[in-house]
Amino acid sequence: MTTDSLIKSPVKSPFEPCKLTTGQQSILDRAISASKRAYCPYSHFSVGACVEDENGNFYEGCNVENASYGLTNCAERTAIFSGVASGMRKIRTIAIVADTPNPVSPCGACRQVISEFSDKNTVIILANMKGSAVVISLKDILPYGFDL
């Protein structure tokens, strides 16, 4: 028996692209706008994110690179940290976009930060610049995340 036959993933992959609602498209458009402001002279990989909080406020973020790669900040965390600095405590919706073949997926650090300010009702939109998008839940991207 191989290890592969013992592993059963609770997450369906790949996710099926879907048609977004008008509100979801609006937050995605903000993320696309934010991606154009990315500072990425090393990777040339622009990422944009937009967070809507529980009060309907929006916070945009882009990735900000640094020659010391460990100091780079992802678009998702930039948007969330901006929201927290303005008083946000809960994410209603987050949209993340990059120029990738399939909808972009957040890194592990961003998944955990998203989790910190989300609940089971948080809507997560992953997209690419070609118009492909998926809408998923926190449990889809972080099935065994740290909970408080």
C-alpha positions in Angstrom: 0.0 0.0 0.0 1.4 3.4 -1.0 1.2 6.6 1.0 -0.8 8.1 -1.9 -3.6 5.6 -1.4 -3.9 6.5 2.3 -4.3 10.3 1.8 -7.8 11.6 1.2 -8.1 15.3 0.6 -11.2 17.0 2.0 -10.7 19.9 -0.5 -12.1 19.6 -4.1 -9.5 20.7 -6.6 -9.4 22.4 -9.0 -12.3 24.6 -8.3 -14.8 25.2 -11.0 -14.9 28.8 -12.3 -18.2 30.6 -11.8 -20.1 33.8 -12.8 -19.8 36.5 -10.2 -22.6 38.6 -8.8 -22.5 42.3 -9.5 -21.2 43.0 -6.0 -18.5 40.3 -6.3 -17.4 41.7 -9.6 -17.2 45.2 -8.1 -14.8 44.1 -5.3 -12.8 42.1 -7.9 -12.5 45.2 -10.1 -11.1 47.0 -7.0 -8.5 44.2 -6.6 -7.6 44.5 -10.3 -7.1 48.2 -9.9 -4.9 47.6 -6.8 -2.8 45.1 -8.7 -1.7 47.8 -11.1 -0.1 49.6 -8.2 2.0 46.6 -7.1 5.7 47.2 -6.4 7.3 44.1 -7.9 10.6 44.9 -9.5 12.1 41.5 -8.7 9.4 38.9 -9.5 7.3 41.1 -12.0 4.3 39.3 -10.5 1.6 41.8 -9.7 -1.1 40.8 -7.2 -4.1 42.8 -6.1 -6.6 42.3 -3.3 -9.6 44.1 -1.9 -11.3 43.5 1.4 -14.9 44.5 2.3 -15.5 44.6 6.0 -18.7 43.9 8.0 -19.7 47.6 7.7 -19.3 47.8 3.9 -16.0 49.6 3.9 -13.3 48.6 1.3 -9.6 48.3 1.7 -7.3 47.6 -1.2 -3.8 46.1 -1.2 -1.1 45.1 -3.6 2.1 43.2 -3.1 5.1 45.2 -2.1 8.5 43.5 -2.7 11.8 44.2 -1.1 15.3 43.2 -2.2 15.4 41.2 1.0 12.6 38.8 -0.1 11.5 38.0 3.5 10.4 41.6 3.9 8.0 41.4 1.0 4.3 41.8 1.8 1.5 40.1 -0.1 -1.5 42.0 -1.5 -3.9 40.1 0.8 -2.0 41.1 4.0 -1.6 44.7 2.7 -5.4 45.0 2.3 -6.2 43.3 5.6 -3.6 45.3 7.6 -4.9 48.5 6.0 -8.4 47.5 7.1 -7.3 46.7 10.7 -5.4 50.0 10.9 -8.8 51.7 10.1 -10.8 49.7 12.6 -11.9 46.6 10.7 -12.3 43.4 12.7 -14.2 41.1 10.3 -13.9 40.4 6.6 -17.2 40.0 4.8 -15.6 39.5 1.4 -12.0 39.3 0.0 -11.0 39.3 -3.7 -7.5 38.3 -4.8 -6.3 38.5 -8.4 -3.1 38.0 -10.4 -2.1 37.3 -14.0 -2.1 33.5 -13.7 -3.4 30.7 -15.9 -6.0 29.8 -13.2 -7.5 31.8 -10.4 -4.6 32.8 -8.0 -4.5 31.2 -4.6 -3.1 32.9 -1.4 0.1 31.7 0.2 -0.1 30.0 3.6 0.7 33.1 5.6 -2.1 35.0 3.9 -4.5 32.1 4.4 -3.8 32.3 8.2 -4.2 36.1 8.3 -7.4 35.8 6.3 -8.6 33.3 8.8 -7.9 35.6 11.8 -10.4 38.1 10.5 -13.0 35.7 8.9 -15.7 33.3 9.8 -17.8 30.6 8.0 -19.7 33.4 6.2 -16.7 35.1 4.7 -16.7 35.0 0.9 -13.3 34.5 -0.8 -13.0 35.3 -4.5 -9.9 34.0 -6.3 -9.4 35.3 -9.9 -7.1 35.8 -12.7 -6.8 38.6 -15.3 -8.4 36.5 -18.0 -11.8 36.7 -16.2 -11.8 33.3 -14.5 -12.9 33.3 -10.9 -14.0 31.0 -8.1 -15.9 31.7 -5.0 -14.9 29.6 -2.0 -15.0 29.5 1.8 -12.3 29.7 4.4 -12.5 26.0 5.1 -11.8 25.4 1.4 -8.5 27.2 1.5 -7.5 26.5 5.1 -9.3 23.3 6.2 -7.0 22.7 9.3 -6.2 26.3 10.2 -5.5 27.5 13.7 -8.7 28.5 15.6 -9.0 30.5 18.7 
